[in-house]
Amino acid sequence: MEELNILNLLIILFSAWIGGSAAKKLGYPAILGELIIGIILGPALLGLLETSEMINVLAEVGIILLMVYIGMEINFRDLGKASWPGLLAAVGGFIVPFVLGYYTIIYFGGTQMAAIFVAIAVAVTSLATKSRILVDLKLLNTRIAYVLMAGALISDTLALVIFAGIISYVDAGSIDTLGLAWVAGKAILFFIFTALAGIYLLPLLGKYLMKANINSRTLHFTLILIIVLGFSELAEVAGLHSILGAFMAGLFIRDGVFNRQISKDINHIFHDISIGFLAPIFFVSAGFNVTLEVFQTDLAMLIVVTLMAMVGKIVGTALFYLPSGYGWREGITVGTGMNGRGAVEIIIAGIGLQMGIITSEIFSILVFMAIFTTLTVPLFLTWTTTWLRNRGELVHQESREGYIILGANPLGLYLAKHLKDKNEVLIIDANREMVAEAKNQGFDSMYGNVLKEETLEDAKAIEKGTFIALTGNSEINFLAAQLADDAFYIPKKIVLVSPSETGADVDMLDKINATSLFANKTELKPWARKITNGDFEEKTQTIKEEISTRDWVKKHKDDKNSILPFFVINAEGVKRPFHYNDIIEENEKVLYLE
């Protein structure tokens, strides 16, 4: 049995970290850097690294766990956030490049199987690439973001289903009509069985564990690994590839099976083990299979495949988007965002190379195509979204709406009074008298300890879009926001940070993806007293030039003890809480107390 070369593994992991870190600093997914570092240090260029049987085994385990994580990250309910025309655009972004990729390889004399593999590779899109870029460009709450996410889900799922059919066909060899029916039948049975197991059996297991009060994270992780490997083996038995079984397992493990907090912890574990350890081994070693000779021998094919991938994705998306009525400019913008490729494409291409369906030259072309197209996404998406924004055509669309406000104090009630006209607002407090007073004033309020998961469960936190922690105790505010993030995935967390608190600091906000209310440390009691006594004046200021909330506070620092910025009001009159990490656009207003 071959021994594991520890030094080789160490260098591969270190190289992956260097390449991945460099890519992320430039705004690209880590896998891009891992691929490039594998090409540079591997046989293609410097020849410093090489693969081995044990590296291949670790890489294969890595892609299985990565597919589990990808499956766990996909929520099919997200498809509903994009309109039906938007979903058609996502399908167009798959079908058109698929057809163009297929006929490109046929034109250059490739086999039908190789052509289908290339077609799949150019048709997929990278969720990881877009997620990071959407965050950086502050586009997560736009209609474009939902369509892009839907496109990634659809393209990756379609790619895996088509890939499964190819694997079954190839494994069967020469095949007659009866044999073809058997191959298709096994694949259908696999999908039926895994769907039934995921919908009915796994939730029963989760209920049993919760009923038995079994909360061991280690036990849950072991059980999930058994489920994943079981699904993967079923896929192999059905003549499919193990990654499809892992993907299906991830889909059904994601929600409603185990305790929500444990599920999120397990999700983090799979992220760390796959993306932090084993998957980089796969992507770096994938670079070992790349040959630079394609730039001499197959340069024309490389250029045409890359152009067909880009044109097919952008034009296909825009064409299918036209019936939506949202305009060709938004269609092109969505297409530019969908243009990047990623993990699923490289995994499928690597398996195709391993099975001898595609050559190392075609594999190299697919890798370079993924690199080139991904490099275009930040540039093109920045251009097109700026184009839409300047024309006033960038549409915002919240996925989860409504507010939960922790604190029935005067500031909390003042905040709720301004928000409740156009939003669903619920106030939570552990003081029964304050809750009763809030109800008397007409606010939707409930008594409870917000640090207990059941309280937020009763508040239907899973449906809310914003959580505001507004008590005089910063530590409680932080802990409550952390629970809202960990257990209920509330996208926006806004926390009041007191300047007198030593147990909590604004640096902790980043760890829970939260921001500070009023974009500054603020003492609760003085302002609560002013609001109670009516000893304040409500004023507004129209912004003449785009400015961040933090810069607005700095600009008024001389008045920071005498004014309190409460809301940003947009052109439609919709108010949002004034908080750190927000941009106040031209002609928007700041409502502040003085």
C-alpha positions as CSV (number, residue, x, y, z in Angstrom):
1,M,0.0,0.0,0.0
2,E,1.3,3.4,-0.9
3,E,2.3,5.6,2.0
4,L,1.1,9.2,2.3
5,N,3.8,11.6,1.3
6,I,3.3,14.1,4.2
7,L,5.7,16.7,2.7
8,N,3.9,16.6,-0.6
9,L,0.5,17.0,1.1
10,L,1.9,19.9,3.3
11,I,3.2,21.8,0.2
12,I,-0.1,21.2,-1.6
13,L,-2.1,22.6,1.3
14,F,0.2,25.5,1.9
15,S,0.2,26.3,-1.9
16,A,-3.6,26.1,-1.9
17,W,-3.8,28.6,1.1
18,I,-1.4,31.0,-0.7
19,G,-3.3,30.8,-4.0
20,G,-6.8,30.9,-2.4
21,S,-5.9,33.9,-0.1
22,A,-4.5,35.8,-3.1
23,A,-7.6,35.2,-5.1
24,K,-10.0,36.2,-2.3
25,K,-8.0,39.5,-1.8
26,L,-8.6,40.3,-5.4
27,G,-12.3,39.6,-5.0
28,Y,-12.4,36.1,-6.6
29,P,-13.3,32.7,-5.2
30,A,-10.5,30.7,-3.6
31,I,-10.8,27.8,-6.1
32,L,-9.5,30.1,-8.8
33,G,-6.3,30.7,-6.9
34,E,-6.0,27.0,-6.1
35,L,-6.3,26.0,-9.7
36,I,-3.8,28.6,-10.9
37,I,-1.3,27.6,-8.2
38,G,-1.7,24.0,-9.2
39,I,-0.9,24.9,-12.8
40,I,2.1,27.0,-11.8
41,L,3.7,24.5,-9.4
42,G,2.5,21.3,-11.2
43,P,3.9,19.5,-14.2
44,A,2.5,22.1,-16.6
45,L,5.0,24.8,-15.5
46,L,7.5,24.4,-12.7
47,G,7.0,20.7,-11.9
48,L,7.5,21.1,-8.2
49,L,4.4,19.2,-7.2
50,E,3.0,15.9,-8.3
51,T,0.0,13.8,-7.6
52,S,-0.1,10.3,-6.1
53,E,-2.7,7.6,-5.4
54,M,-3.2,8.9,-1.8
55,I,-3.6,12.5,-3.0
56,N,-6.2,11.3,-5.5
57,V,-8.1,9.5,-2.7
58,L,-8.1,12.6,-0.5
59,A,-9.2,14.7,-3.5
60,E,-12.1,12.4,-4.2
61,V,-13.2,12.5,-0.6
62,G,-12.9,16.3,-0.8
63,I,-15.3,16.6,-3.7
64,I,-17.8,14.3,-2.1
65,L,-17.8,16.5,1.1
66,L,-17.8,19.7,-1.1
67,M,-20.9,18.5,-2.9
68,V,-22.6,17.8,0.4
69,Y,-21.8,21.4,1.4
70,I,-23.1,22.8,-1.9
71,G,-26.3,20.8,-1.5
72,M,-26.7,22.1,2.1
73,E,-26.3,25.7,0.8
74,I,-29.1,25.3,-1.8
75,N,-32.6,26.2,-0.7
76,F,-35.1,25.5,-3.4
77,R,-37.5,28.0,-1.8
78,D,-35.1,30.7,-3.0
79,L,-36.3,30.0,-6.5
80,G,-39.6,31.7,-5.5
81,K,-37.8,34.9,-4.7
82,A,-37.1,35.3,-8.4
83,S,-40.1,35.8,-10.7
84,W,-41.0,33.1,-13.2
85,P,-39.6,35.1,-16.1
86,G,-36.4,35.4,-14.0
87,L,-36.3,31.6,-13.8
88,L,-36.7,31.4,-17.6
89,A,-33.7,33.6,-17.9
90,A,-31.8,31.3,-15.7
91,V,-32.8,28.3,-17.9
92,G,-31.8,30.3,-20.9
93,G,-28.4,30.9,-19.3
94,F,-28.0,27.1,-19.3
95,I,-29.6,26.0,-22.5
96,V,-27.9,28.5,-25.0
97,P,-24.3,28.0,-23.8
98,F,-25.0,24.2,-23.6
99,V,-25.9,24.1,-27.3
100,L,-23.1,26.4,-28.4
101,G,-20.5,24.4,-26.4
102,Y,-21.7,21.1,-27.8
103,Y,-21.6,22.2,-31.5
104,T,-18.2,23.9,-30.9
105,I,-16.6,20.6,-29.9
106,I,-18.3,18.8,-32.7
107,Y,-17.0,21.4,-35.2
108,F,-13.4,20.8,-34.0
109,G,-13.8,17.1,-34.5
110,G,-14.5,16.0,-30.9
111,T,-16.6,13.0,-29.9
112,Q,-20.3,13.4,-28.9
113,M,-19.5,12.5,-25.3
114,A,-16.7,15.0,-25.1
115,A,-19.0,17.6,-26.7
116,I,-21.7,16.9,-24.0
117,F,-19.1,17.2,-21.2
118,V,-17.9,20.6,-22.6
119,A,-21.5,21.7,-23.0
120,I,-22.3,21.0,-19.4
121,A,-19.1,22.8,-18.3
122,V,-19.9,26.0,-20.2
123,A,-23.6,25.9,-19.1
124,V,-23.0,25.8,-15.3
125,T,-22.5,29.0,-13.2
126,S,-20.7,29.6,-10.0
127,L,-22.7,30.4,-6.9
128,A,-19.6,31.0,-4.8
129,T,-18.3,33.6,-7.3
130,K,-21.6,35.5,-7.4
131,S,-22.2,35.4,-3.6
132,R,-19.0,37.2,-2.8
133,I,-19.4,39.8,-5.6
134,L,-23.0,40.5,-4.7
135,V,-22.0,41.2,-1.1
136,D,-19.2,43.5,-2.3
137,L,-21.4,45.4,-4.6
138,K,-24.3,45.6,-2.1
139,L,-26.7,43.8,-4.4
140,L,-28.0,41.0,-2.1
141,N,-31.4,42.7,-1.7
142,T,-32.0,43.3,-5.5
143,R,-34.1,41.4,-7.9
144,I,-30.9,40.7,-9.9
145,A,-29.4,38.8,-6.9
146,Y,-32.4,36.4,-6.7
147,V,-32.4,35.7,-10.4
148,L,-28.6,35.0,-10.2
149,M,-29.0,32.7,-7.3
150,A,-31.9,30.9,-9.0
151,G,-29.7,30.6,-12.1
152,A,-26.9,28.9,-10.1
153,L,-29.3,26.4,-8.5
154,I,-30.9,25.5,-11.7
155,S,-27.7,25.2,-13.8
156,D,-25.8,23.2,-11.2
157,T,-28.8,20.8,-10.7
158,L,-29.4,20.4,-14.5
159,A,-25.7,19.8,-15.0
160,L,-25.6,17.1,-12.4
161,V,-28.7,15.4,-13.7
162,I,-27.3,15.4,-17.3
163,F,-23.9,14.3,-16.0
164,A,-25.6,11.4,-14.2
165,G,-27.2,10.2,-17.4
166,I,-23.8,10.4,-19.2
167,I,-22.0,8.3,-16.5
168,S,-24.7,5.7,-16.7
169,Y,-24.5,5.5,-20.4
170,V,-20.7,5.3,-20.4
171,D,-20.6,2.6,-17.7
172,A,-23.0,0.5,-19.6
173,G,-20.8,0.4,-22.7
174,S,-22.5,-0.8,-25.9
175,I,-26.1,-0.6,-25.2
176,D,-29.4,-1.7,-26.7
177,T,-32.9,-0.3,-26.2
178,L,-33.6,-2.6,-23.3
179,G,-30.2,-1.8,-21.7
180,L,-30.8,1.9,-22.2
181,A,-34.2,1.6,-20.4
182,W,-32.5,-0.2,-17.6
183,V,-29.9,2.5,-17.2
184,A,-32.6,5.2,-17.2
185,G,-34.7,3.1,-14.8
186,K,-31.9,2.8,-12.3
187,A,-31.3,6.5,-12.3
188,I,-35.0,7.3,-11.9
189,L,-35.2,4.8,-9.0
190,F,-32.2,6.5,-7.4
191,F,-33.9,9.9,-7.5
192,I,-37.2,8.5,-6.2
193,F,-35.6,6.6,-3.3
194,T,-33.4,9.5,-2.2
195,A,-36.3,11.9,-2.5
196,L,-38.6,9.7,-0.4
197,A,-35.8,9.1,2.1
198,G,-35.0,12.8,2.3
199,I,-38.7,13.9,2.7
200,Y,-39.9,11.2,5.0
201,L,-37.2,9.1,6.7
202,L,-34.6,11.7,7.6
203,P,-37.1,14.0,9.4
204,L,-38.2,10.9,11.4
205,L,-34.6,10.4,12.5
206,G,-34.3,14.1,13.4
207,K,-37.5,13.9,15.5
208,Y,-36.3,10.8,17.3
209,L,-33.0,12.5,18.2
210,M,-34.8,15.6,19.4
211,K,-37.3,13.6,21.4
212,A,-34.5,11.6,23.0
213,N,-32.8,14.9,23.8
214,I,-29.6,13.8,21.9
215,N,-27.7,17.0,21.2
216,S,-24.2,15.7,20.6
217,R,-22.8,17.5,17.7
218,T,-20.2,14.7,17.2
219,L,-22.9,12.1,17.0
220,H,-24.9,14.2,14.5
221,F,-21.9,14.7,12.3
222,T,-21.2,10.9,12.3
223,L,-24.8,10.1,11.4
224,I,-24.7,12.7,8.6
225,L,-21.5,11.2,7.3
226,I,-23.2,7.8,7.3
227,I,-26.2,9.2,5.4
228,V,-23.9,10.9,2.9
229,L,-21.8,7.8,2.2
230,G,-25.0,5.8,2.0
231,F,-26.5,8.1,-0.6
232,S,-23.1,8.1,-2.5
233,E,-23.0,4.3,-2.6
234,L,-26.6,4.2,-3.8
235,A,-25.6,6.5,-6.6
236,E,-22.7,4.2,-7.5
237,V,-25.0,1.2,-7.4
238,A,-27.4,3.0,-9.7
239,G,-24.6,3.6,-12.2
240,L,-24.3,7.2,-11.3
241,H,-21.3,9.0,-9.7
242,S,-20.9,9.3,-5.9
243,I,-21.0,13.1,-6.1
244,L,-24.6,13.0,-7.1
245,G,-25.5,11.0,-4.0
246,A,-23.6,13.5,-1.9
247,F,-25.3,16.4,-3.5
248,M,-28.8,14.8,-2.9
249,A,-27.9,14.1,0.7
250,G,-26.9,17.7,1.3
251,L,-30.1,19.0,-0.2
252,F,-32.3,17.0,2.2
253,I,-30.0,17.5,5.3
254,R,-30.2,21.3,4.9
255,D,-33.5,22.1,6.6
256,G,-36.0,20.5,8.9
257,V,-34.1,17.3,9.7
258,F,-32.1,18.0,12.8
259,N,-32.1,20.7,15.4
260,R,-31.6,24.1,13.7
261,Q,-28.5,25.1,15.7
262,I,-26.9,21.7,15.3
263,S,-27.6,21.8,11.5
264,K,-25.9,25.2,11.3
265,D,-22.9,23.9,13.3
266,I,-22.7,20.8,11.0
267,N,-22.9,23.1,8.0
268,H,-19.9,25.0,9.3
269,I,-18.0,21.7,9.9
270,F,-18.6,20.5,6.3
271,H,-17.5,24.0,5.1
272,D,-14.2,23.8,7.1
273,I,-13.4,20.2,6.3
274,S,-14.2,20.4,2.6
275,I,-13.3,24.0,1.6
276,G,-10.6,24.3,4.3
277,F,-8.9,21.0,3.9
278,L,-9.9,18.4,1.3
279,A,-11.4,20.3,-1.6
280,P,-8.3,22.5,-2.1
281,I,-6.3,19.2,-2.6
282,F,-8.7,18.4,-5.4
283,F,-8.5,21.8,-7.1
284,V,-4.7,22.1,-6.7
285,S,-4.2,18.6,-8.1
286,A,-6.7,19.4,-10.9
287,G,-4.1,22.0,-12.0
288,F,-1.6,19.1,-12.3
289,N,-3.6,17.7,-15.2
290,V,-3.6,21.0,-17.2
291,T,-1.3,21.3,-20.2
292,L,-0.1,24.6,-21.5
293,E,0.4,23.1,-24.9
294,V,-3.2,24.0,-25.7
295,F,-2.0,27.5,-26.3
296,Q,0.1,26.2,-29.2
297,T,-1.9,23.2,-30.5
298,D,-5.5,24.1,-29.6
299,L,-5.5,27.9,-29.2
300,A,-8.3,28.4,-31.7
301,M,-10.5,25.9,-29.8
302,L,-9.7,27.5,-26.5
303,I,-10.6,31.0,-27.8
304,V,-13.9,29.7,-29.5
305,V,-15.0,27.7,-26.4
306,T,-14.4,30.7,-24.1
307,L,-16.2,33.1,-26.4
308,M,-19.1,30.7,-26.9
309,A,-19.3,30.3,-23.1
310,M,-19.4,34.0,-22.5
311,V,-21.7,34.9,-25.4
312,G,-24.0,32.0,-24.8
313,K,-24.4,32.8,-21.1
314,I,-25.0,36.5,-21.5
315,V,-27.0,36.5,-24.7
316,G,-29.0,33.3,-23.7
317,T,-29.9,34.9,-20.4
318,A,-30.9,38.2,-22.0
319,L,-33.0,36.5,-24.7
320,F,-35.0,34.4,-22.2
321,Y,-35.4,37.4,-19.9
322,L,-37.1,39.6,-22.5
323,P,-40.7,38.2,-21.9
324,S,-40.3,39.2,-18.2
325,G,-40.9,42.8,-19.2
326,Y,-38.0,43.9,-17.0
327,G,-35.9,45.1,-20.0
328,W,-33.0,43.8,-22.0
329,R,-30.6,45.9,-19.9
330,E,-31.4,43.9,-16.8
331,G,-31.2,40.7,-18.8
332,I,-27.7,41.6,-19.9
333,T,-26.8,42.4,-16.3
334,V,-28.0,39.1,-15.0
335,G,-26.1,37.4,-17.8
336,T,-22.8,39.0,-16.9
337,G,-23.3,37.9,-13.3
338,M,-24.0,34.3,-14.4
339,N,-20.9,34.2,-16.6
340,G,-18.5,32.8,-14.0
341,R,-17.8,29.1,-13.6
342,G,-16.7,27.2,-10.5
343,A,-16.5,24.1,-8.5
344,V,-19.2,22.0,-10.2
345,E,-17.7,22.5,-13.6
346,I,-14.2,21.6,-12.6
347,I,-15.4,18.5,-10.7
348,I,-17.4,17.3,-13.7
349,A,-14.5,18.0,-16.1
350,G,-12.1,16.2,-13.7
351,I,-14.3,13.1,-13.6
352,G,-14.6,13.2,-17.4
353,L,-10.8,13.2,-17.7
354,Q,-10.5,10.4,-15.2
355,M,-12.9,8.2,-17.1
356,G,-11.2,9.0,-20.5
357,I,-14.3,10.7,-21.9
358,I,-12.3,14.0,-22.5
359,T,-8.6,14.5,-23.3
360,S,-6.2,16.4,-21.2
361,E,-6.3,19.1,-23.9
362,I,-10.0,19.6,-23.5
363,F,-9.7,19.4,-19.7
364,S,-7.1,22.2,-19.9
365,I,-9.4,24.3,-22.2
366,L,-12.2,23.9,-19.6
367,V,-10.0,25.0,-16.8
368,F,-8.7,28.1,-18.6
369,M,-12.3,28.8,-19.8
370,A,-13.4,28.8,-16.1
371,I,-10.5,31.1,-15.1
372,F,-11.1,33.6,-18.0
373,T,-14.9,33.8,-17.6
374,T,-14.7,34.1,-13.8
375,L,-12.3,37.0,-14.1
376,T,-14.9,38.9,-16.1
377,V,-17.7,38.7,-13.6
378,P,-16.7,41.5,-11.1
379,L,-15.7,43.8,-14.0
380,F,-18.8,43.2,-16.2
381,L,-21.3,43.1,-13.2
382,T,-19.9,46.4,-11.8
383,W,-20.3,48.1,-15.2
384,T,-23.9,46.8,-15.8
385,T,-25.2,47.4,-12.3
386,T,-23.8,50.9,-12.3
387,W,-25.5,51.3,-15.7
388,L,-28.9,50.2,-14.2
389,R,-28.4,52.3,-11.1
390,N,-27.7,55.4,-13.1
391,R,-30.9,54.9,-15.1
392,G,-32.9,54.2,-12.0
393,E,-33.6,50.6,-13.1
394,L,-31.9,48.7,-10.3
395,V,-34.9,47.1,-8.5
396,H,-34.6,46.2,-4.8
397,Q,-36.6,43.2,-3.5
398,E,-36.4,42.1,0.1
399,S,-36.7,38.3,0.6
400,R,-37.6,38.4,4.3
401,E,-39.6,41.4,5.6
402,G,-40.5,42.7,9.0
403,Y,-38.7,43.8,12.2
404,I,-38.1,42.3,15.6
405,I,-37.1,44.9,18.1
406,L,-35.6,43.8,21.4
407,G,-36.5,46.5,24.0
408,A,-39.9,48.1,24.8
409,N,-38.1,51.2,26.1
410,P,-38.8,54.7,24.7
411,L,-36.2,54.3,21.9
412,G,-37.6,51.0,20.9
413,L,-41.2,52.4,20.8
414,Y,-40.1,55.5,18.9
415,L,-38.4,53.2,16.3
416,A,-41.4,51.0,16.1
417,K,-43.8,53.9,15.7
418,H,-42.0,55.1,12.5
419,L,-41.5,51.6,11.0
420,K,-44.9,50.0,11.7
421,D,-46.9,51.9,9.0
422,K,-45.1,50.1,6.2
423,N,-43.6,47.1,8.0
424,E,-44.6,44.3,10.3
425,V,-43.0,45.1,13.6
426,L,-42.8,43.0,16.8
427,I,-41.4,44.2,20.1
428,I,-40.0,41.7,22.6
429,D,-39.1,42.5,26.2
430,A,-38.5,40.6,29.4
431,N,-40.3,43.3,31.5
432,R,-44.0,42.5,31.6
433,E,-45.0,46.0,32.6
434,M,-43.1,47.5,29.6
435,V,-44.7,45.0,27.3
436,A,-48.2,45.8,28.6
437,E,-47.5,49.5,28.1
438,A,-46.4,48.9,24.6
439,K,-49.6,47.0,23.9
440,N,-51.6,49.8,25.3
441,Q,-50.0,52.1,22.8
442,G,-51.0,49.9,20.0
443,F,-47.7,48.0,19.3
444,D,-47.5,44.3,18.6
445,S,-45.5,43.1,21.6
446,M,-44.7,39.9,23.4
447,Y,-43.1,39.0,26.8
448,G,-40.1,36.7,26.8
449,N,-36.4,36.0,27.3
450,V,-34.9,36.7,23.9
451,L,-31.8,34.7,24.7
452,K,-34.0,31.5,24.6
453,E,-34.6,30.0,21.2
454,E,-38.3,29.3,22.0
455,T,-39.0,33.1,22.3
456,L,-37.7,33.9,18.8
457,E,-39.4,30.7,17.6
458,D,-42.8,32.1,18.9
459,A,-41.9,35.5,17.3
460,K,-41.6,33.7,13.9
461,A,-38.0,35.0,13.6
462,I,-37.4,32.7,10.7
463,E,-39.7,34.9,8.6
464,K,-38.3,38.3,9.7
465,G,-35.7,40.3,7.8
466,T,-34.3,42.6,10.5
467,F,-33.4,42.1,14.2
468,I,-32.7,45.2,16.3
469,A,-31.3,44.8,19.7
470,L,-32.0,48.0,21.6
471,T,-31.5,47.4,25.4
472,G,-29.2,49.3,27.6
473,N,-27.0,46.2,28.1
474,S,-24.7,45.8,25.1
475,E,-23.7,42.2,26.0
476,I,-27.3,41.1,25.9
477,N,-27.7,42.9,22.6
478,F,-24.8,41.0,21.1
479,L,-25.9,37.6,22.5
480,A,-29.4,38.1,21.2
481,A,-28.2,39.2,17.7
482,Q,-25.9,36.1,17.7
483,L,-28.8,33.8,18.4
484,A,-30.9,35.5,15.7
485,D,-28.0,34.9,13.3
486,D,-27.1,31.3,14.3
487,A,-30.5,29.8,14.8
488,F,-32.8,31.9,12.5
489,Y,-30.5,33.2,9.8
490,I,-32.0,36.7,10.1
491,P,-30.1,38.6,7.4
492,K,-29.9,42.0,9.1
493,K,-28.8,42.4,12.7
494,I,-28.5,45.9,14.2
495,V,-27.2,46.3,17.7
496,L,-27.1,49.2,20.1
497,V,-23.6,49.5,21.5
498,S,-23.1,51.5,24.7
499,P,-19.9,53.5,25.2
500,S,-19.8,52.6,28.9
501,E,-19.8,48.8,28.3
502,T,-16.5,46.9,28.7
503,G,-17.8,43.4,28.1
504,A,-18.8,44.0,24.5
505,D,-17.2,45.9,21.7
506,V,-17.9,46.8,18.1
507,D,-15.3,44.4,16.9
508,M,-17.7,41.6,17.9
509,L,-20.2,42.8,15.3
510,D,-18.2,41.4,12.4
511,K,-18.4,37.9,13.9
512,I,-22.2,37.9,13.9
513,N,-22.6,39.9,10.6
514,A,-24.2,42.8,12.5
515,T,-23.9,46.6,12.5
516,S,-24.2,49.2,15.2
517,L,-27.4,51.2,15.5
518,F,-27.0,55.0,14.9
519,A,-23.5,54.1,13.4
520,N,-21.9,55.1,16.7
521,K,-21.7,54.0,20.3
522,T,-24.7,55.5,22.1
523,E,-25.9,55.7,25.7
524,L,-29.5,54.6,26.0
525,K,-30.7,56.3,29.2
526,P,-30.2,60.0,28.3
527,W,-32.1,59.7,25.0
528,A,-34.8,57.5,26.6
529,R,-35.4,60.3,29.1
530,K,-35.6,62.9,26.4
531,I,-38.1,60.9,24.4
532,T,-40.2,60.2,27.5
533,N,-40.3,63.9,28.5
534,G,-40.8,65.1,24.9
535,D,-37.6,67.1,25.3
536,F,-36.4,66.7,21.7
537,E,-37.0,68.1,18.2
538,E,-37.4,65.9,15.1
539,K,-35.4,67.2,12.1
540,T,-34.5,66.0,8.6
541,Q,-31.5,66.8,6.4
542,T,-31.5,66.2,2.6
543,I,-28.3,64.6,1.4
544,K,-26.8,66.4,-1.6
545,E,-24.0,63.9,-2.3
546,E,-23.8,60.2,-1.6
547,I,-22.2,59.5,1.8
548,S,-21.8,56.6,4.2
549,T,-23.7,56.7,7.5
550,R,-20.4,56.5,9.4
551,D,-19.0,59.6,7.5
552,W,-22.3,61.4,8.2
553,V,-21.8,60.8,11.9
554,K,-18.1,62.0,11.6
555,K,-19.2,65.1,9.8
556,H,-21.5,65.9,12.7
557,K,-19.1,64.8,15.4
558,D,-19.2,68.1,17.2
559,D,-22.9,67.5,17.7
560,K,-22.8,63.8,18.4
561,N,-23.9,64.2,22.0
562,S,-26.8,66.5,21.1
563,I,-28.2,64.8,17.9
564,L,-29.2,61.2,17.3
565,P,-29.7,60.0,13.6
566,F,-32.6,57.6,13.7
567,F,-33.7,56.9,10.1
568,V,-32.7,57.2,6.4
569,I,-35.7,58.1,4.2
570,N,-35.6,57.2,0.5
571,A,-37.3,59.0,-2.4
572,E,-40.5,56.9,-1.9
573,G,-40.7,57.9,1.8
574,V,-39.7,54.5,3.1
575,K,-37.7,54.7,6.3
576,R,-34.8,52.4,7.4
577,P,-32.9,52.5,10.7
578,F,-29.7,54.5,10.6
579,H,-26.9,52.1,11.2
580,Y,-23.2,51.5,10.3
581,N,-22.3,50.0,6.9
582,D,-25.1,51.8,5.1
583,I,-24.9,54.3,2.2
584,I,-27.1,57.4,2.1
585,E,-27.7,58.2,-1.5
586,E,-28.2,61.6,-3.1
587,N,-31.6,63.2,-2.3
588,E,-32.3,60.7,0.5
589,K,-33.0,62.2,3.9
590,V,-31.6,61.7,7.4
591,L,-34.2,62.0,10.2
592,Y,-32.5,62.8,13.4
593,L,-33.4,64.0,16.9
594,E,-32.0,67.1,18.5
